[in-house]
Amino acid sequence: MRADTTGDVFNVGTGTATSVNQIGDMLCSRISPAMECAHGPERPGELRNSIADITKTTNHLGYKPKYRLRESIDDVIEWIKESS
C-alpha cells in the first residue's frame, strides 16, 4: 500500500460490469415486482456497461469491495424511501 496518495484519483466500485438494463431490472423487481420493466432503444452516446477499474485503488489503498450491487440495492431503495 502506497503512503502518499495526495491528489491521486481512485475508482471505487465492485470491478464487475453492470449494464443499464441490469440495474433497471434490479430496481423494478424490488420496487414493484408486478411491474414489467420497459427497455427503450439505445440512445446515442449511452454506455452499455459500467465497470470501474479498481486495480489502482486495490494496489495503492488495499481496497476490496465488501458488497455487490445486487446485494446492496435494497439498502439504497430503503434509504431513498426514508429520505423522501
C-alpha positions as CSV (number, residue, x, y, z in Angstrom):
1,M,0.0,0.0,0.0
2,R,1.4,3.4,-1.0
3,A,1.6,6.1,1.7
4,D,1.4,9.3,-0.3
5,T,-1.8,9.4,-2.3
6,T,-2.5,13.2,-2.0
7,G,-4.1,14.5,-5.2
8,D,-4.5,11.0,-6.8
9,V,-7.8,9.9,-8.3
10,F,-9.1,6.5,-7.4
11,N,-12.0,4.5,-8.9
12,V,-14.3,2.8,-6.3
13,G,-16.7,0.1,-7.3
14,T,-17.1,-3.6,-7.5
15,G,-14.9,-4.2,-10.5
16,T,-17.8,-6.1,-12.1
17,A,-19.6,-5.0,-15.2
18,T,-23.2,-4.0,-14.8
19,S,-25.5,-2.9,-17.7
20,V,-28.1,-0.1,-17.5
21,N,-30.7,-2.8,-18.2
22,Q,-29.5,-5.0,-15.4
23,I,-29.7,-2.1,-13.0
24,G,-33.2,-1.3,-14.3
25,D,-34.3,-4.9,-13.8
26,M,-32.9,-5.0,-10.3
27,L,-34.8,-1.8,-9.3
28,C,-38.1,-2.9,-11.0
29,S,-38.1,-6.3,-9.4
30,R,-37.5,-4.8,-5.9
31,I,-39.7,-1.7,-6.1
32,S,-42.7,-3.3,-7.8
33,P,-42.3,-7.0,-8.7
34,A,-45.6,-7.0,-10.7
35,M,-44.4,-4.1,-12.9
36,E,-42.7,-5.1,-16.1
37,C,-39.5,-3.1,-16.8
38,A,-39.6,-1.4,-20.2
39,H,-36.4,-1.1,-22.2
40,G,-36.3,1.5,-24.9
41,P,-33.8,1.7,-27.8
42,E,-30.2,2.6,-27.1
43,R,-29.5,6.3,-27.1
44,P,-26.5,7.8,-28.9
45,G,-23.6,8.0,-26.5
46,E,-25.3,5.8,-23.9
47,L,-23.0,3.4,-22.1
48,R,-23.8,-0.2,-22.4
49,N,-21.9,-1.4,-19.4
50,S,-20.4,0.4,-16.4
51,I,-17.3,-1.1,-14.8
52,A,-14.8,0.6,-12.5
53,D,-11.2,-0.4,-12.9
54,I,-10.3,-0.7,-9.3
55,T,-6.7,-2.0,-9.9
56,K,-5.0,1.2,-8.7
57,T,-7.3,1.5,-5.7
58,T,-6.6,-2.1,-4.7
59,N,-2.9,-1.8,-5.2
60,H,-2.4,1.6,-3.6
61,L,-5.0,1.6,-0.9
62,G,-5.7,-2.0,-0.2
63,Y,-9.3,-1.5,-1.2
64,K,-11.5,-4.6,-1.6
65,P,-15.2,-4.4,-2.4
66,K,-17.3,-5.6,0.6
67,Y,-20.7,-5.6,-1.1
68,R,-22.1,-6.4,-4.5
69,L,-24.7,-4.2,-6.2
70,R,-27.3,-6.8,-6.3
71,E,-27.0,-7.4,-2.6
72,S,-26.9,-3.7,-1.7
73,I,-29.8,-2.4,-3.9
74,D,-32.4,-3.0,-1.2
75,D,-30.4,-0.7,1.2
76,V,-30.3,2.0,-1.4
77,I,-34.1,1.7,-2.1
78,E,-34.8,1.9,1.7
79,W,-32.6,5.0,2.0
80,I,-34.4,6.7,-0.8
81,K,-37.8,5.9,0.7
82,E,-36.6,7.3,4.1
83,S,-35.2,10.4,2.5
84,S,-38.4,11.3,0.6
